Amino acid sequence: ANIPALQELCDTFDTELTDIGEITGKHRLIVRYNGNPVVDMDNEFLHEGIPQRQLQAIIEKPIFDNSKVEYPISNIDTKSILLNLLAHPNITSKSSVIRIYDHEIQGGTVVKPLTGVEADAPSDATVLKPIGTKGMNGIVLSNGINPEYGKRDAYHMAFAVIDEAIRNAVAVGADPERIAILDNFCWGDPKRPETLGSLVEAARGCHDAALLFRTPFISGKDSLNNEYLGTDGQHHAIPPTLLISAIGIMDDITKAVTMDLKEAGNAIYLVGNFAPVFGGSHFDTTIDETIPQVSEITPQVYKALYNAINAGLIRSAHDLSEGGLSVAAAEMCIGGRLGLDVNPPLSTRDLFGETTGCLLVEVSPANILRFEESFKDLPFKKIGQVITDPILKIGETTITVEDLTIAFNTPI
């Protein structure tokens, strides 16, 4: 074994290395303590000694009505809907929970869970600089979760939450080619064939998404049998839920980007394959459409964004997730206490539908040409401009940043 070469590689990444054994080819697992064998087990028994449980899985393919229900923008109250979305328990500020815990241990946070001029807007991810490490490298931590999608389509739910975790990491500056992920499956009783079937589909989605994004699963866990017997005598289970945590690397933490608007006059772009749907959306959970699906072009979008951030072309970035484009824009206004004029005509679906693989990014006028060149042959669109007046303008609708902030800080 070439231990010196491996040691050199580990030293490059400040990683400890300990030589604990060797592969002998004798088909036995032998563990010694102080030179004395404490385990000596045949490999066949190790792998085949315990009979495996046999379970039945029934995979029910989701059936959706994709006739695309539309809500004419003239018939809805955009302001009321957006404020209600910001106050939704899944979207509203989690500061009451975040501030219970000490995320400043050893002072290693570069980008914190809450960010912006008043430190009350939601970061896409956190960036850490571990104490005692060399250089300007940093660690990026993010996650993705959406039980509403799991209720409808476990396969595409898994795809979507992996995409969300990676998207959040890239939004602050992580290299999409150096991200690893962990899974946490929270499910009902797998002895129920339909429940096991959805679990199988979610695992299949994890497999396919990991291949698309070329990101490895390095760990994970499961929490099954999350059911209880209700007073009605029926068993009730949680919805199929997958939490994905992502860990990434930044070569230079000084290039980290946050989600708050930075300066009036800057342009706001929408990047990614924008295909909003209402299936599983917070706008209307009763609409029976497909849930958002991940485009094959998404990894290229994330690589282009990473390169643009590294080149200093991006002032802020924020992902589109729960609540869609309108919520993402509102949160950026809250973070920067600046206004935003969203000026192209947008439909109700554009504003409140949910999608994958998309972000809003802020670009200064001096960098627009270089930014657009960096996204050549990839989907992007200028959708607005940062303004001094603390208001969010969407078509004929105007909402003050103060009202947005109050709604977003609705207690859970």
N, C-alpha and C positions, 0 to 999 in steps of 0.2 A: 504494500500500500504506500502511496506517495503522500505520507503524512505532512512533510514540510510544505508541499505545494498547497495542500488544503489549509494548513495553518496560515500561510501567507494570505490566502483568500479570506479567511475568517478575520485576520487582523485588519484587512482593508475595510471591513464592515463592523469593526469593534465587537466581534462575536467571539465568545469563549469556545474553545475546542478541547475536548477530553477524549483520549483514545481509550475506549472501554472494552475492546475485544476484537475478535476476528471471526471470519467465516471459515470453518474447518472442512466442510464437505462431509462430515460424519453423520448428518441428519439427526443431531441431538442438540437441545438447548442446555448448556451447562453454565451455571452461574457460581462464581467462587467468592468467598469472603475471607480475607486474610489468607488466601491460598487454598482454603478448604472448600470443596464443593457443597453448596447448599441447595442447588437445584440441578437435577440431571434427568431430563425428560425427552422421550422419543418424539420426533417431529410429527409422526403420524398420530400419536395420541393428542399432541398439542392442537392439531388442526381438525382431527376427525373423532376425538375421544368423546365429545359430548353430542348427543343427538340434537339435530337442529329442529326448532319448532316449525311445523307446517301450518301456514295460514292461507286463506283464500282472499284474493283481491278481485273486486269487481270495478272495472274502470268505466265510469259513465262519462261519455263525451258530452261536453256542455253544448246546449242548443240555445242559440241566441236569435232574437229578432233584430236583424240589421237593416231595417227599413229607415233608420236614422231619423228619430224624432227631432224636430227642430222647434226652437222657441224664438220667434221673431224678436230681434233686439228692441224693437219699438214697443213690444208688449210686456217687457219685464222691467223691474226696478233694479237696475244694475247696482246702484249704491247700496240698497238694502241687502241684496244677495251677497255682495262682497263683504259687508260688515258682519253679516251673519256667519259667513264662512270663516272669517278671521277669528270669530268667537267660538268656533266649533272646537270641542275638546281635543280632536286630533290635530288641530292646526294652531290653536291659541298658544301663547307663550308658556313654556314649561319652566320659567324662572323659579317658581315656588319649589319645584323639585330640584332643579340644578343647584340652587343656592343652599340646599340642605347639606350637600356634600362639598368637600374641599377639593376642588379641581386645581388648586394652586400649590399642591404639595411640592416642595423644593423649587417652586417658581419656574417650572419648565414649560408652561404653555405659551406659545407664540400666537396662535389663533385660538380663542377661547370659545366655549359653547355659546356664549352670548357676545355679540359684537356691535359695532356701530358707535356713533358719537355719544350715545347714552348707555352703551353696553346692554341694550335690551332687545336686540334683533337676533333672529336665529341663524347661527353659523351653519354652513353646509357640512363642515367637518372641523375637527380640531387639529392643530399642528403642535407637536411637542418637540422640544429640544432637550433630550435626556442629559441630566447633569453629568459632567465629566467626559462627555463624548467629544471627539476631535472634529475640527472643521465646522462647516455651516450646515451639515446634514440635519434633516428633521424627519420626524415620523408623523404620518397623517392617519387619523382614525375617523371612520365614518360608518354609517349603517343604512340599511334599507328595510322597510317593513310595510305591509299593507294587507291587513286581514280582509278588507272589503273585496279585494281581488281574489283572495283565497276562497271566499264563499262561492265564487262563480267559475273559476278556472284555475286549478292548482298548478298546472303546467306553466301557463303564461304568468301566473303570479310569481312563481320562482324566478322566471326570466326577468320580470319587472323589478323585483326587489334587489336582485344582483346588479342589474343596471343602475338602480338608484344608489346603491352603496358605492359603486365605482364612480358614478357621475358626481356624487357629493365630494369624493376624494379629489377628483380631477378639478373640481370647481375652485379649490383653494391652491392648487398647484402640484398635486401628486402626479408622478409619471405613470400613465395608464399601463405601461409595459412592465411596471415593477409594483404591482398590487397583488396581494394575496387576500383570500377571503375565508370566513368561518361561517358555519351554518348553525342555527338553533331552531329545530323543528318543534313546534308546539301543536299537538294534535289530540284528537279524541282517542277512543279505544280502537287499536288496530285489529282487534278480533272481529270487528264489524267489517264485512267485505267492502262496503262502499267507502268507509273511512280509510282502510288500507289502500284501496284503489287510488284515492286522492293523494295519499302519501307517496305511492309509487310514481304518480304523475309529477308531483313536485320534485322528487329525486331525479326524474328524467329531465325536468326543466333545468335543474341545477347542473346536470351533466352537460347539456347542450349549451347553456349560457357560459359555463366555464370554458368550453371549447371556443365559442365565438369570441370571447374577450381574452382568451389565452391567459387566464388567471387561475392559479391553483387553489384548491381547498386545502388548507394546512391544519385545520382542526374543526371541531363541531360537537354538537351534543343534541340529544332529543329529550323532549318532555312529553311523553305520551299519556294516555288515559286521563286527559283533562275533562272529566265528566262528573256530573252530580245527579242525584235522584231528586227531582223537584217534588213539590207538594202535590203536583198533578199526577204523580206516579210515573212520570216519564223521565227517561235519561236525557240530559241536556249536555251537549258538548260545545267546547269553544270552536270557532271557525278555524279551518286549516290556516295556520299562521307560520310563516317562515321569517325569522330575523336573520339578516345577513350583516355581518360586521366585516369591514374592509380595513386593511392596514397597508399603507403605501409609504413611499420614500420621496423626500424632496432633497435635491442636492444643495439648495441654497434657500434657507428659511427667510432671507430678506426679500425674496420674490413672492412670498405667500400673498394670496389675494383674498379679500373678504367680500361679503355680499352687499355692503352698504354703499349707496350712491355717494360719489366723491365730489363732483364739481359740475356746476351749471354749464350748459353748452356742450357737454359730452353726448355722444350718440349712444343709443341703446339698440343692440342687435339681438335677434332671436336666432340661435344656431341649433342645428339638428333637424331631423326629419319630423316636422310638426304635423301630427296626425291625431288631433284630439278626439276622444270618444267620451260618451257619458256612462258607459258600462263600469260600475264600481266607483263612479265619481262621487265626490262629496256634494256636488250640485244637486243630484237626484239619484239616490240609491235604488230607486224603483225601476229605472230604465233598463230594459233587458237587452243591452248591446254587448258586444264583445268588450273585454277589458283591453287596456293599451298593450300593444305588442311591440317588441324591440326590432328595429330595422337592422339589417346586416351592415349598413353603412355607419352605424353608431360608433364602433371602435375607431374609425377614421376621424370622425368628428372630435372625439375625445383627444386623439393624438394631435390634431390641428390646434385644439384649444390649449393643450399643454405647451406646445411649441410657441403659441402666441403669448401665453403667460410668461414663459421663460425669456421671451424677447422683450418683455416689458410693454406689450401692446394693450394689456387688459387692466383697467382700473378697478373693476369689480365684476363678480360673476355670481349667479344664483340659479339653482336648478328649478325646473318646473316639476312640481310633484302634486301633493294633495291640494285641491282647489284650482289648479291650473295656472294659466298665464297671469290672470288678474291678481291672484294671491301672491305670486312671486314678485310682481311689480310693486304691490302694496308693501311687502316686507322690505324690499330694497329702499322704498321711500322712508319707512319707519327707521331703518338703520342709519340712513344718512341725514334724516330730517330735511330732505330736499324734495322738490316736486318732480313729477315725471309727466310729460305730455305724450301719451300714446296716440299717434295721429293717423295711422291707416285705418280704414273701416274694418271693424272686427265683428264677427257674429257672436251669438251667445255661446256657441260651441267653441269658438276660438278663445273666448274669455274664461269659460268655466269648465270646458271639457278637460280631461286629463290625458297626458301623453307620456311617452318615455323618451329618453335620449336627447332632451332639449334643455337649453339654458338661456338665460338673459345675460348679456355681457355689456359692460360699459367701456366705450372707446373714446379717447380724446380726439379732437379734430385732426391734430397733427399725425395721428397714427392710423387714420381711417384707410388710406390707400394700402398700407402694408398689411393691415388686418384683413381687408377684403382679399388681397392677393394670397394670404395664408390660408384662406378658406375657398380658394379656387376649386371648382368642381365639387364642392360640398354645399349642402343646403344652409343658407343664411339669409336674413332679411332685416333691414333697418326698420324698427317699429316705433321709434320715438326719440325723445331728447330730454335730458335732465334740465330742469328749470329751477330758478331761485325760489319762486313762490311755493310754499309748502302745501301743494295740492297735487292730487293724482287726477289727471284729465284723461278720460276714456271716451272718445266721441263727444256726445253732448253731456256726459256725466262728469261732475266735479266733486271730489271728496277731499276734505282737508286731511293733512297728515296727522293732525291731532285726533280727528275722529278715527282714523285707521289705527293709531296707537292705542287709543282707549279700547277699541274693539279687540285688538290683538292681546291686550293685557287682561281680558276677561278671566277671572279665576276659574280653574278647572273644577 
